Structure formats: C-alpha cells, structure tokens
Amino acid sequence: MQAVVQERYGESDVLQLREIPEPVPGPRDVVFRVTAAGLDAGVWHLMTGLPRLVRLMGYGLRRPRQPVRGREAAGLVTAVGPEVTRFRPGDEVFGWCEGAFAEYARAREDQLLPRPGGLTAARAAALPISAVTALQAVRGRAPAGTRTLVLGAAGGVGGYAVQLARAEGASVTGVCSTATTDLVRSLGADEVLDYTAEDITTRPERYDLIVDTGGNRPLARLRRVLAPRGTLVVVGAETDGRWLGGTDRALRTALLSPFTTQRLIALMASEPPADLARIAELAASGTITPAVDGEYSLADVPDLIRRFRAGGVRGKAVVRP
C-alpha cells in the first residue's frame, strides 16, 4: 500500500510517499481502508519530535516509533482481529488511529465508532481529534447568557469551539486573521475580531470563558479580559522551546489557578468513545458542521503540513488516499 512515511524526525522534507506492507490486525484490532484522514496540529509535533518532551512520551527517542503520520480517519473495515465483536468487514467507521496518511490503517476496536449515515467520510475524518478537544474545552462552561471568547477561531479546534459554545447558548466572539473573518462569522460567531488589526487583550470587555487554541499570548494579558470568576481554557500552545515547547505555559496555567478567583485550565484532551459519539450526534444533526478547507492526496501531505504551520489552512484539511 502507499503511505506517507518518515524514518527520522524533522520538517516536511523527511516525509516520503512509499510502498509499505498493509497492517495486520491484532486480537482486538480493526484494519480499514482509509477513505479520508484529517490533519491536526499533533501531526507536526509527532513529525518533528518537538518539543522533545514528545519523544519521552513513547513516540520514539531517536526516530518515530510509528513511521506513518495521521491520527484521525474514516474508512471501510477490511479485516478484524479474533476478539473484535463490534465490527466486521464492510462496516463504515471513523475515529482515532495511528498511521492515517496511508491507504490502510489499524486501530483498536475501542477507538472507532460506526460512521453515521448522514455524515460524509471527509466530514467524519475532520471530527475525532479537533471536535472532541473542543467539546472538552467548552462543555458545561458556556451556558446561555455567558460571554465566550475563542482565540484561533478559524482553526480546527477553534472552529468547533465557536459552534459548541453557540449551541450551549453563549454569546461568542471569535478571534482570527483578516482572511478568515468570513469563515468564523459563518460558523455562528456573534462578533469577529481581527487580531492583526487590534490587540484583543486591551479591549474593555470581560469574558466568562476564554478558549485559547494553540496560542502564545502571555497569561497575564489574557487574564485582563477574563471576568473575575471567569474560566480560561488553554488548549495547546506554540512556543519556540525545543524541550518543553508550550507545555511550560500549560504548567504555569495549572500552578497559577489555585491562587486566583479566575479558573485557569490547561486542557489535556483525552479520547473517550462517549465524547466521539456525542460529537457524531451533533454533526449528524447539523448542530456542528466541519469547516473543511479542502481535500488533498497523499502526495500533497508535505506541502499541506507546511501550509498548515504557516496558518494557511482554514478549518480542517482532509487527505484522500
């Protein structure tokens, strides 16, 4: 099968489109033909091995333990392990996996769900990581009457956070670049701010919930626009530190929270099947809609990742093997 493979850590030039053997299912594994795969921020971190803390988390110290990138996909089951009870060949599935940028991928049975009939493969593949992360950031924190600020509102997680906060009843302000204001407005934001035109941390407004997706603004500046008993959720962070990267910012968030009336949360997203099922329900009903930037081939992946890092992807990009 064809797959996007890397043998060492580095930027996009380490990726090669090559023929490799198809995966074989273990006892509790499902193998599926990938019909669509989503691109998320974690792809770059696992490709580069940065921050270096990533390598200590089981992904490989000197080289990637899993050579094929991509962790969210939709596809058609082709083989199952002997202990699998929920799926059989021919089933349409979506969820988390390892090695999604390939013609075939393998996942544990508990990482997949049946793809809802009303959801296309491309839209299903755009959900597992970004939408579930947004759900965990927003859930229960944006009831009717509250004011929510989403930083990075045109990104994968941010776009879903805007829609989920609106679905809970909050008034939502989205922050994005000039080129993506129309997209964020189409996702339901009540107000859209262009961060290239103004510093949002100097505005007089105060927000009950701030969702900061992959940003690098100092916590002190974000707290200026957070209500005295508001909640700040930091979802990832991008800094230049090669060892800790944005994890040091997340650590400062957690350490500071007990000493202020404001609630400061460094979100470590998890992958419970119940959350993915909830996201599938919301997408199937039209409550949330994946903003798909476009569909690309496996050969496009290196350039696509470069464009993603440069901020050139609106919403979610989907790869079609």
TATAQUI-V893864 format. One record per residue. N is the residue number from 1. PHI is phi in radians with two decimals (* if undefined). Layout:
N:PHI, N:PHI
This chain:
1:*, 2:-1.55, 3:-2.67, 4:-1.56, 5:-2.08, 6:-2.32, 7:-1.87, 8:-2.58, 9:-1.33, 10:2.84, 11:-1.36, 12:-1.04, 13:-1.23, 14:-1.44, 15:-1.47, 16:-2.35, 17:-1.53, 18:-2.40, 19:-1.55, 20:-2.38, 21:-1.14, 22:-1.20, 23:-1.17, 24:-1.98, 25:-1.26, 26:-1.42, 27:-0.96, 28:-1.93, 29:-1.79, 30:-2.13, 31:-1.83, 32:-2.44, 33:-1.36, 34:-1.30, 35:-1.72, 36:-2.83, 37:-2.38, 38:-1.62, 39:-1.84, 40:-2.25, 41:-1.07, 42:-1.09, 43:-1.02, 44:-1.15, 45:-1.10, 46:-1.29, 47:-1.22, 48:-1.55, 49:1.23, 50:-2.09, 51:-1.12, 52:-1.08, 53:-1.00, 54:-0.99, 55:-1.18, 56:-1.45, 57:-1.71, 58:1.68, 59:-1.61, 60:2.01, 61:-1.32, 62:-1.75, 63:-2.61, 64:-1.12, 65:-1.15, 66:-1.82, 67:-1.37, 68:-1.84, 69:-1.49, 70:1.76, 71:-2.31, 72:-2.37, 73:-2.75, 74:-2.24, 75:-3.01, 76:-1.98, 77:-1.10, 78:-2.01, 79:-2.76, 80:-2.35, 81:-1.31, 82:-1.14, 83:-1.72, 84:-1.34, 85:-2.06, 86:-1.67, 87:-2.34, 88:-2.55, 89:-0.93, 90:1.77, 91:-1.28, 92:-1.58, 93:-2.31, 94:-2.67, 95:2.67, 96:-1.65, 97:-2.76, 98:-2.06, 99:1.47, 100:-1.33, 101:-1.47, 102:-2.80, 103:-1.28, 104:-2.37, 105:-2.44, 106:-2.21, 107:-2.55, 108:-1.18, 109:-0.95, 110:-1.37, 111:-1.65, 112:-2.13, 113:-2.37, 114:-1.08, 115:-1.33, 116:-1.00, 117:-1.03, 118:-1.50, 119:-1.97, 120:-1.18, 121:-1.07, 122:-1.09, 123:-1.24, 124:-1.12, 125:-1.20, 126:-1.49, 127:-1.71, 128:-0.92, 129:-1.48, 130:-1.18, 131:-1.24, 132:-1.16, 133:-1.07, 134:-1.09, 135:-1.04, 136:-1.21, 137:-1.35, 138:-1.71, 139:-0.86, 140:1.34, 141:-2.00, 142:-2.32, 143:-1.21, 144:-0.93, 145:1.64, 146:-1.61, 147:-1.90, 148:-2.09, 149:-2.03, 150:-1.97, 151:-1.60, 152:1.40, 153:-1.23, 154:-1.67, 155:-1.51, 156:-1.07, 157:-1.21, 158:-1.09, 159:-1.09, 160:-1.25, 161:-1.08, 162:-1.01, 163:-1.20, 164:-1.22, 165:-1.15, 166:-1.11, 167:-1.13, 168:-1.36, 169:1.96, 170:-1.34, 171:-1.54, 172:-2.06, 173:-1.94, 174:-1.84, 175:-1.95, 176:-2.76, 177:-1.51, 178:-1.00, 179:-1.23, 180:-2.01, 181:-1.09, 182:-1.12, 183:-1.07, 184:-1.13, 185:-1.13, 186:-1.19, 187:-1.41, 188:1.95, 189:-1.09, 190:-1.28, 191:-2.47, 192:-2.19, 193:-1.97, 194:-1.67, 195:-1.23, 196:-1.38, 197:-1.79, 198:-2.70, 199:-1.57, 200:-1.18, 201:-1.40, 202:-1.83, 203:-1.27, 204:-1.33, 205:-1.13, 206:-2.17, 207:-1.99, 208:-1.32, 209:-2.43, 210:-2.10, 211:-1.92, 212:-1.83, 213:-1.74, 214:1.10, 215:-1.66, 216:-2.44, 217:-1.21, 218:-1.02, 219:-1.04, 220:-1.05, 221:-1.28, 222:-1.15, 223:-1.20, 224:-1.10, 225:-1.82, 226:-1.72, 227:-1.01, 228:-0.93, 229:-2.08, 230:-1.42, 231:-2.14, 232:-1.90, 233:-1.97, 234:-1.62, 235:-1.91, 236:1.25, 237:-2.84, 238:-2.14, 239:-2.27, 240:-1.53, 241:-1.08, 242:-1.36, 243:-1.63, 244:-1.84, 245:0.95, 246:-1.40, 247:-1.16, 248:-1.18, 249:-1.17, 250:-1.10, 251:-1.13, 252:-1.09, 253:-1.05, 254:-1.16, 255:-1.26, 256:-1.38, 257:-0.95, 258:-1.13, 259:-1.86, 260:-2.51, 261:-1.28, 262:-1.34, 263:-1.68, 264:-1.98, 265:-2.17, 266:-1.72, 267:-1.34, 268:-1.90, 269:-1.12, 270:-2.08, 271:-2.22, 272:-1.31, 273:-0.98, 274:-1.10, 275:-1.22, 276:-1.14, 277:-1.11, 278:-1.12, 279:-1.11, 280:-1.07, 281:-1.09, 282:-1.16, 283:-1.26, 284:-1.13, 285:-1.46, 286:1.52, 287:-1.13, 288:-2.17, 289:-2.28, 290:-1.07, 291:-1.58, 292:-1.53, 293:-1.14, 294:2.97, 295:-2.03, 296:-2.31, 297:-1.60, 298:-1.02, 299:-1.13, 300:-1.41, 301:-0.99, 302:-0.99, 303:-1.17, 304:-1.11, 305:-1.15, 306:-1.05, 307:-1.14, 308:-1.05, 309:-1.16, 310:-1.47, 311:1.43, 312:-1.64, 313:-1.80, 314:-1.69, 315:1.28, 316:-2.06, 317:-1.69, 318:-2.14, 319:-1.80, 320:-1.95, 321:-1.06
